Amino acid sequence: MALLEVRGIDVFYGEVQALWGVSFTVERGEIVTLIGSNGAGKTTTIKTVSGILTPASGTIEFDGQRIDRLPAHKVVGYGIAQIPEGRRLWPEMSVQENLELGAYAGEARGKRNETLKRVYELFPRLYERRGQAAGTMSGGEQQMCAIGRGLMSLPKLLMLDEPSLGLSPILVAEMFNIVREINSNGVTVLLVEQNVRHALELASRAYVLETGRLVLSGAAHELLNNPQVQSAYLGF
């Protein structure tokens, strides 16, 4: 059984349809990436998985349980964490306060200190800045804090929305190495990323969205060499 199974979801913003019959799976232990141009429906897809949006039709199952009618705070309790585009930290609160707020639900609350220690081991810079206001850090450090906050909820599935956005090339490489390490520690990853080459080099499988519809899917290395993907997203 797939960890995440999305079947035929249609999603609307008011009367405007954003997704048409989107279906995909994420197996345990995988890194799967959703790629596509701006407005393709990538963020809408993961917002629907996380319970921020409700599909008009179709189903979403996570770890064998149907979740497409659950509110977002219940979805977190099932083991799904979304790292939103733009980080969305509490800027005037300290780094540590931001991280601790990620552990508010269920089992994560009881293991907060243990998980916090692991997050600081993964992100030593956050430990150095633990008392600093999160909004005063660099973009890369804020992204680390956002990912760390997600990890504090002890997710089975970590969904990252444009983690490299606004970062320097050196920090982009570091960020993808961090995602790889998180995955190697047993966390399944669903990645939305504008840097298509990096995303396809990192992921095991990929899905391509265009104007709210899935148009391609397959092994990431195969899509990296696909002429249609190369022409549309890699500048070939």
N, C-alpha and C positions, 0 to 999 in steps of 0.2 A: 504494500500500500504506500502510495506517495505521501510525503509529509504534508504537502499542500496540493490540492486539486481544485482548479478553477474550471467550471464548466459553463460555457455559453452565457456569460454575463453581459447584459445590456445595462448601461449606466447613463443617467441623464443629469444635467444641471438645469433644473426647471423643465422647460419644454425642449431644450437643446440636447440631442443625444451625443454622448461623448465616446461610448464604447458600443460596438456591435458584435455580439456573440463571441466574446473573447474566451478562449480556453487554453489552459496550459497547466503543467505540473512542475513541481519541485520535489526531487527525491531527497531523502535524508543524507546529509553530508555534502550535498552539492553546492557549487556556486553557479547560479543561473542569472543571466543578465537579460534585461529588456532594453532594446535599443530602438531608436527612431528619432525623427526630427522633433523640434519643439512643437507642441500641440498635437503630438501623435497619440497621446493617451497614456503615457507611461506612468506619470504621477497619479492620474485618475485611477489606474489599475491598482497601484499599491495602497492608495487611500481606501479603495473598496475592500481590499483584503484586510486592512487594519480596522475596518468598521467606521471610518469617518464618513464614508459614503455607503449607501445601501443600493444594491443592484435592483433594477426593476424586474429582471428575470434572470434565470440561471442560478447556480449554486456554487458555494465555496465550502470545501471541507478541509479541516486542518487536523492532522493526527487522528483521523477517523471520525471527527465530530463536525457537524455542520455549524458554520459560524456566520453565515451571510446575513442573519437577522439580529446579530448581537451588537450592542453598543461598543464603542472603541475600548472603554475601560474593562469590559468583560473579555474582549479579544486579547488584551495584554496578559490577562490572567491565564490564558491558554498557552502562552509562550511565544507571542509575536511582538517584536519591537520594531518600530519604524523610526529611522533617523531622517527627519525631514530636510528638504532642500532649504538652504539658508540657516541651518543649525537650530534656530528657534530656542536659544538658551534664555534663561532669566539673567539679563545682563548685569543687574546691580547686585545679584547674589554671588556668593563666592563659588569658586570651582567646586569645592567639596559639597556645598549646599546643593548645587545643581546635580551632582552625582547622586547624592543621598536621596533626592526626590525621585530618581529613577527606580528606587527600590521600595516603592510604596505598596505594591500589590502582593498579597499572599505570601508564598514561600520566600520571595525575595526579601521581604522585610526582616524576617528572622535571620537571614544570612547576609545582612547588609555589610557588616564589618569585614567579613571574610571576602565578599565580592569586591568591596572597595580596595582591599589590599591587592587583589589580582589586577584590578583596573590600573592602579598606580604602578604595578610591575610592568604592565603593558605600555603605559604612557608615563614614563618617569617625569616628563615635563609638567604633567598635571600635578604630580606630587609636589614639585618645586613651587608651583603656583596655587596650591590648594586653598590658600587664604585670600587670593586675589579675586577681585570682581571679574566675572567671566567675560563681561563686555569689553574689558580693557586688554584682552589678549589678542594675539594675531589671528588671522583667519584660519591658519593651520591648527593652531592650538585650540581654537573654538571648535573646529571639526573633531578634534580628538576628544574634547569634552562631550560633544554631542554623542559620539559613538560610545564613549565610556558610560554616559547616562543610560543609553540603550542597553548596554551589557549589564548594568546594575539590576535589570528586571529578570535576569537569568533566562534569556530567550532561547527557544529552540530554533527559531527563524529570525534572522536579523535582516531587515529591509532597509537598504541605503538608497536615498534619493539624491543623486548628483554629488557624491562625496568629494569630488575633485574640483568642484566649481569655485573659481576665483583663486586657486592655489598655484604657486610657482611650480615649474616642472620638477624640481627636486622634491618638493613636498607631495606632488602627485604620486611620484614613485614610492615615497615613504608611505603614503596613505594606502596604496594598493598592496604593499608588503604587509601592512597591518591587517588589512582585510583577509589576506591569505593566512596569516597567523591565527586570526580569530577562527577561521574556518578549520584550520588544522587542529584546533582545540575542541572541535565537535559541534560548532554552531553552523547551521545551514544558512546560506546567504542568498538573498534575492537582491540584485543590484540594478538600479537605474542609473545610467551614466552617459554623459555627453561625449566623453572621450572613448569613442567606439573601439579604437585599436586596443587601448589598455583593457577595456572591459572584455573584449573577445580573447585577449591573451590570458586573462585571469580566469575566466569562467570555463566550466565544462560544457554547458549548453547555453543556447541563446534563442530568443524570440524577437522578431522584428515587427514593430507596430507602425502602421501608416494610417493616419486619419481615423483612429479608433478601431482598426481592424488588424488582426494578425495576418501577415502576408508571407512570412518565412519563419522557419524554425529548423534547428539541427544542432549538431556538434559545433561548438564555438570555433574550433580551428577550421572547420569546413566553411563556415560563414565568413571567416576572415579572408578566405581565398575565393569567395563568391563574387563574380563580376558585378552583379547587381548591387551588392553591399559595398564593394570597392568604389563603384561609380557614385553611389548616393552619399556615402558617409566617410570615405577614406581619401577622396580627391584623386582617384586614379582615372 
